[in-house]
């Protein structure tokens, strides 16, 4: 069983014969409440999945493939999927901030080129890394259940004991905080203008090592990544999302496919998490309305309440922390796009012009 309805995923293996060669294919049908939900369709195997090659990206990709295999039992224990680790611009350039190497989507550009060219069938992303306007012919097909969206404070040996009520007081005066996120930088400097910010890049373990070796006093990392890598114990303190507003879509894994690939779109829609879709829709709509550059500190965090309401917090700031505007909105989850668009417009209207220059 999956989602809010009774769904079944029926699959069987067949083959296409071309002379002496036989190529396996997958026949699938999704049904609901005794009636056909989707038309039967066929997929040539293997299904090729594109992803970044970082440890976290591979963990997220394998979790997604496991979820798909759980939903479709015939996929288990077979060589149905073929992973393609693709090195992106964001992975190649490690000596500069992402804001300094141009544009959004630096962790997706090469992956989407492979998708457009037909070298892969679908791609797995940290949704926070995707630009709000995807390349022509590419669509967001599926969002998976959100992991904890909060940021975690990682403290080095020179820091004091963290207090959840005053999380930044444990940082020494003038401490060097390693982060390449202008969102985190702006919120830290707004609360503690005495701090010094130093760029820090690399995968999660590399960043943890830099703190342990004293290259910086402390840093911040997404708790979702720590959890997925089995490193949640490295978090010195988990920050309340109102204290440190997360990046829009932080903790959500998104799957992109070619818009023309209706078969995969149907298959992936069946495993989408409705709550993740609603909060991602609100947060991405807010981002689209703000239309800030990668140098604009923007935060967005939506949560769904049990009564079906969606609560969205948005933040816009200056990178140096001298200006920070935080605002919230709420409404029915079905109106997620409208909530995000209206909150984005409200934030933009009340920000100084230089914020979006």
C-alpha positions as CSV (number, residue, x, y, z in Angstrom):
1,X,0.0,0.0,0.0
2,X,1.2,3.5,-0.8
3,X,-0.1,7.0,-0.2
4,X,-3.7,7.8,0.7
5,X,-5.4,5.4,-1.6
6,X,-5.4,1.7,-2.4
7,X,-2.9,1.2,-5.2
8,X,-1.3,-1.8,-6.7
9,X,1.6,-1.9,-9.1
10,X,1.6,-5.0,-11.4
11,X,4.7,-5.8,-13.3
12,X,6.0,-8.6,-15.4
13,X,9.1,-9.3,-17.4
14,X,9.0,-9.9,-21.1
15,X,11.5,-9.6,-23.9
16,X,12.0,-8.0,-27.3
17,X,13.6,-10.3,-29.8
18,X,15.8,-8.8,-32.4
19,X,17.4,-11.6,-34.4
20,X,19.6,-13.7,-32.1
21,X,19.5,-11.0,-29.4
22,X,16.9,-10.7,-26.7
23,X,16.5,-7.5,-24.8
24,X,14.5,-7.6,-21.5
25,X,11.6,-5.2,-21.0
26,X,9.4,-4.4,-18.1
27,X,5.6,-4.4,-18.4
28,X,3.8,-2.4,-15.7
29,X,0.3,-1.5,-14.8
30,X,-0.8,0.7,-11.8
31,X,-4.3,0.1,-10.6
32,X,-6.5,1.5,-7.8
33,X,-9.6,0.2,-6.1
34,X,-10.1,-2.6,-8.5
35,X,-10.0,-0.4,-11.6
36,X,-7.1,0.3,-14.0
37,X,-5.4,3.5,-12.8
38,X,-2.9,3.7,-15.6
39,X,-2.6,2.1,-19.0
40,X,-0.1,-0.8,-19.3
41,X,3.2,0.2,-20.6
42,X,6.6,-1.3,-21.4
43,X,10.2,-0.2,-20.5
44,X,13.4,-1.4,-22.1
45,X,15.9,-2.4,-19.4
46,X,18.0,-1.4,-17.7
47,X,16.5,1.9,-16.5
48,X,19.4,4.4,-16.4
49,X,19.4,6.8,-13.5
50,X,21.7,9.9,-13.4
51,X,23.0,11.4,-10.2
52,X,26.0,13.3,-8.8
53,X,28.8,11.1,-7.6
54,X,29.0,12.4,-4.0
55,X,28.4,9.9,-1.1
56,X,25.2,11.7,-0.2
57,X,23.9,11.8,-3.7
58,X,24.5,8.0,-4.1
59,X,22.8,7.2,-0.8
60,X,19.8,9.3,-1.9
61,X,19.7,7.6,-5.3
62,X,19.9,4.1,-3.9
63,X,17.1,4.9,-1.4
64,X,14.9,6.1,-4.3
65,X,15.6,2.9,-6.2
66,X,14.9,0.8,-3.2
67,X,11.6,2.6,-2.8
68,X,10.7,2.0,-6.4
69,X,11.7,-1.7,-6.0
70,X,9.5,-2.0,-2.9
71,X,6.6,-0.6,-4.7
72,X,7.2,-2.8,-7.7
73,X,8.3,-6.2,-6.3
74,X,9.4,-7.6,-9.7
75,X,12.3,-5.1,-9.7
76,X,13.9,-6.7,-6.6
77,X,17.1,-8.5,-6.9
78,X,17.5,-7.8,-10.6
79,X,19.8,-5.7,-12.7
80,X,17.0,-3.4,-13.7
81,X,18.7,-0.1,-12.8
82,X,22.0,1.3,-14.1
83,X,23.6,4.1,-12.1
84,X,25.4,6.9,-13.9
85,X,27.4,9.2,-11.7
86,X,27.8,12.5,-13.4
87,X,30.3,15.1,-12.3
88,X,28.7,18.6,-12.4
89,X,30.1,22.1,-12.4
90,X,29.4,22.4,-8.7
91,X,31.4,19.3,-8.0
92,X,34.4,20.3,-10.2
93,X,34.9,23.8,-8.8
94,X,35.8,23.5,-5.1
95,X,37.9,26.7,-4.5
96,X,35.1,29.2,-5.0
97,X,31.7,29.9,-3.6
98,X,28.8,28.7,-5.8
99,X,27.7,32.3,-6.1
100,X,31.0,33.2,-7.7
101,X,30.9,30.5,-10.5
102,X,27.7,31.6,-12.0
103,X,24.0,31.0,-12.0
104,X,21.7,28.4,-10.4
105,X,21.5,24.7,-11.1
106,X,25.3,24.1,-10.8
107,X,24.6,20.6,-9.4
108,X,22.2,19.7,-12.2
109,X,23.3,21.2,-15.5
110,X,25.3,18.3,-16.8
111,X,22.8,15.8,-15.4
112,X,20.0,17.4,-17.3
113,X,22.1,17.5,-20.5
114,X,22.4,13.7,-20.2
115,X,18.7,13.5,-19.7
116,X,17.9,15.6,-22.7
117,X,20.3,13.7,-24.8
118,X,18.8,10.3,-23.9
119,X,21.9,9.0,-22.1
120,X,19.8,8.5,-18.9
121,X,16.1,7.9,-18.3
122,X,15.6,9.9,-15.1
123,X,17.7,11.8,-12.5
124,X,17.8,12.0,-8.7
125,X,18.5,15.4,-7.1
126,X,18.6,17.2,-3.8
127,X,15.6,19.4,-4.7
128,X,17.2,22.5,-3.1
129,X,19.8,22.3,-5.8
130,X,17.3,22.6,-8.7
131,X,16.6,25.9,-10.3
132,X,12.9,26.9,-10.3
133,X,12.7,27.0,-14.1
134,X,14.0,23.7,-15.4
135,X,15.5,23.3,-18.9
136,X,13.0,23.0,-21.8
137,X,11.6,19.4,-22.0
138,X,12.6,18.5,-18.4
139,X,10.0,18.2,-15.6
140,X,10.0,17.5,-11.9
141,X,8.2,14.1,-11.9
142,X,8.3,13.1,-8.2
143,X,9.1,14.4,-4.8
144,X,10.0,11.9,-2.0
145,X,9.1,12.2,1.7
146,X,11.0,15.0,3.3
147,X,13.8,14.2,5.8
148,X,14.3,16.7,8.6
149,X,14.7,20.1,6.9
150,X,16.6,21.9,9.8
151,X,20.2,23.0,9.8
152,X,22.6,21.6,12.3
153,X,25.4,23.6,14.1
154,X,28.7,21.7,14.0
155,X,31.0,23.0,16.8
156,X,34.8,22.6,17.0
157,X,36.7,22.1,20.3
158,X,37.0,25.9,21.0
159,X,33.3,26.4,21.3
160,X,31.2,26.4,24.5
161,X,28.3,24.3,25.4
162,X,25.4,25.1,23.1
163,X,22.1,26.4,24.5
164,X,19.0,25.8,22.4
165,X,17.5,29.0,23.7
166,X,20.5,31.0,22.6
167,X,22.2,28.8,20.0
168,X,25.0,31.2,18.9
169,X,26.3,32.2,22.3
170,X,28.5,29.2,22.3
171,X,30.6,30.7,19.5
172,X,33.7,32.6,20.6
173,X,33.9,36.3,19.8
174,X,35.2,36.8,16.2
175,X,35.0,33.0,15.5
176,X,35.6,31.8,12.0
177,X,32.5,30.1,10.7
178,X,33.0,27.9,7.6
179,X,30.1,28.1,5.2
180,X,29.6,28.8,1.5
181,X,25.9,29.4,1.9
182,X,24.9,33.1,1.8
183,X,21.6,32.2,3.4
184,X,23.4,30.8,6.5
185,X,25.9,33.6,6.4
186,X,23.3,36.3,6.5
187,X,21.3,34.8,9.3
188,X,24.5,34.2,11.4
189,X,25.8,37.7,10.9
190,X,22.4,39.3,11.6
191,X,22.5,37.6,15.0
192,X,26.3,37.8,15.6
193,X,27.9,40.6,13.5
194,X,31.3,39.9,15.2
195,X,31.6,36.6,13.5
196,X,33.9,36.0,10.5
197,X,32.7,33.9,7.6
198,X,35.1,31.7,5.6
199,X,34.1,29.7,2.5
200,X,34.1,26.0,2.9
201,X,33.3,23.5,0.2
202,X,33.4,19.8,-0.3
203,X,31.2,16.8,0.7
204,X,29.8,16.3,4.2
205,X,32.8,14.3,5.5
206,X,35.3,16.8,4.1
207,X,33.5,19.7,5.9
208,X,33.4,17.7,9.2
209,X,37.1,17.0,8.9
210,X,37.9,20.7,8.4
211,X,36.2,21.6,11.7
212,X,37.9,18.7,13.5
213,X,41.3,19.8,12.2
214,X,40.7,23.4,13.3
215,X,40.4,25.0,9.8
216,X,37.3,26.8,11.1
217,X,35.7,27.2,14.6
218,X,32.3,25.9,13.5
219,X,30.0,25.3,10.6
220,X,26.4,24.5,9.6
221,X,25.2,21.5,7.7
222,X,21.8,20.2,6.6
223,X,20.6,17.7,9.2
224,X,19.0,15.7,6.4
225,X,22.3,14.9,4.8
226,X,23.9,14.0,8.2
227,X,21.0,11.6,8.9
228,X,21.1,9.9,5.5
229,X,24.9,9.3,5.9
230,X,24.5,8.0,9.4
231,X,26.3,11.0,10.9
232,X,23.5,12.6,12.9
233,X,25.6,12.3,16.0
234,X,28.0,14.9,14.6
235,X,25.3,17.6,15.0
236,X,26.2,19.7,18.1
237,X,22.8,21.4,18.1
238,X,19.9,21.3,15.7
239,X,18.6,24.8,15.0
240,X,14.9,25.7,15.1
241,X,13.7,26.5,11.5
242,X,12.5,29.9,12.8
243,X,16.0,30.7,14.2
244,X,17.8,29.5,11.0
245,X,15.3,29.4,8.1
246,X,16.3,26.4,5.9
247,X,16.9,26.5,2.2
248,X,13.8,26.0,0.2
249,X,13.2,22.3,-0.4
250,X,16.0,21.2,2.0
251,X,15.7,17.6,2.9
252,X,13.6,16.7,-0.2
253,X,14.7,14.4,-3.0
254,X,13.3,15.2,-6.4
255,X,13.3,13.1,-9.6
256,X,13.4,14.7,-13.0
257,X,12.5,13.1,-16.3
258,X,11.9,14.1,-19.9
259,X,8.5,15.7,-20.3
260,X,7.8,13.4,-23.2
261,X,8.4,10.2,-21.2
262,X,4.8,9.7,-20.1
263,X,5.4,6.1,-19.0
264,X,8.0,7.1,-16.4
265,X,5.9,10.1,-15.4
266,X,3.0,7.8,-14.6
267,X,5.2,5.3,-12.7
268,X,6.9,8.0,-10.6
269,X,3.6,9.8,-9.8
270,X,2.5,6.6,-8.0
271,X,5.3,6.9,-5.4
272,X,5.2,10.7,-4.8
273,X,4.7,11.8,-1.3
274,X,1.7,14.2,-1.2
275,X,3.0,16.3,1.7
276,X,6.4,16.7,0.1
277,X,4.8,17.8,-3.1
278,X,2.7,20.4,-1.3
279,X,5.6,22.0,0.7
280,X,7.9,21.8,-2.3
281,X,5.3,23.5,-4.5
282,X,4.9,26.4,-1.9
283,X,8.6,26.9,-1.4
284,X,9.5,26.8,-5.1
285,X,6.7,29.1,-6.0
286,X,8.0,31.6,-3.4
287,X,11.5,31.3,-4.9
288,X,10.2,31.8,-8.4
289,X,8.4,35.0,-7.4
290,X,11.4,36.4,-5.6
291,X,13.6,35.5,-8.6
292,X,16.8,36.2,-6.6
293,X,20.3,35.4,-7.9
294,X,22.5,32.8,-6.3
295,X,24.0,35.8,-4.3
296,X,20.6,36.6,-2.7
297,X,20.2,35.1,0.8
298,X,16.7,33.4,0.6
299,X,15.2,30.9,3.0
300,X,11.9,29.0,2.7
301,X,10.3,26.4,4.9
302,X,6.8,25.0,4.7
303,X,5.1,22.5,6.9
304,X,1.7,20.9,6.7
305,X,-0.5,20.7,9.8
306,X,-2.9,17.8,10.6
307,X,-5.9,19.9,9.7
308,X,-4.7,20.2,6.1
309,X,-3.3,23.7,6.4
310,X,0.1,24.7,5.1
311,X,2.4,27.1,6.9
312,X,5.1,28.8,5.0
313,X,8.0,30.9,6.4
314,X,10.1,33.0,4.0
315,X,13.2,35.0,4.5
316,X,15.2,37.5,2.5
317,X,18.4,39.2,3.7
318,X,21.6,41.0,2.8
319,X,24.7,38.7,2.8
320,X,26.3,40.9,5.5
321,X,23.3,40.5,7.8
322,X,22.5,44.2,8.0
323,X,19.0,43.6,6.6
324,X,16.8,40.6,7.3
325,X,13.1,40.2,6.6
326,X,11.2,37.1,7.8
327,X,7.5,36.7,7.1
328,X,5.0,33.9,7.2
329,X,1.8,32.9,5.5
330,X,-0.7,30.0,5.6
331,X,-3.6,28.5,3.8
332,X,-5.0,25.2,2.5
333,X,-2.4,22.8,1.2
334,X,-4.3,22.7,-2.2
335,X,-3.4,26.4,-2.6
336,X,0.4,25.8,-2.1
337,X,1.4,27.5,-5.3
338,X,-0.7,30.6,-4.5
339,X,0.6,30.8,-0.9
340,X,4.2,30.7,-2.1
341,X,3.7,33.2,-4.9
342,X,1.9,35.7,-2.6
343,X,4.5,35.4,0.2
344,X,7.3,35.9,-2.3
345,X,5.6,39.0,-3.7
346,X,5.1,40.4,-0.2
347,X,8.8,39.8,0.7
348,X,10.0,41.3,-2.5
349,X,7.8,44.4,-2.2
350,X,9.3,45.3,1.2
351,X,13.0,44.6,0.5
352,X,15.5,47.4,-0.4
353,X,16.2,47.4,-4.1
354,X,19.8,46.4,-3.7
355,X,18.9,43.0,-2.3
356,X,18.0,41.8,-5.8
357,X,20.5,43.8,-7.8
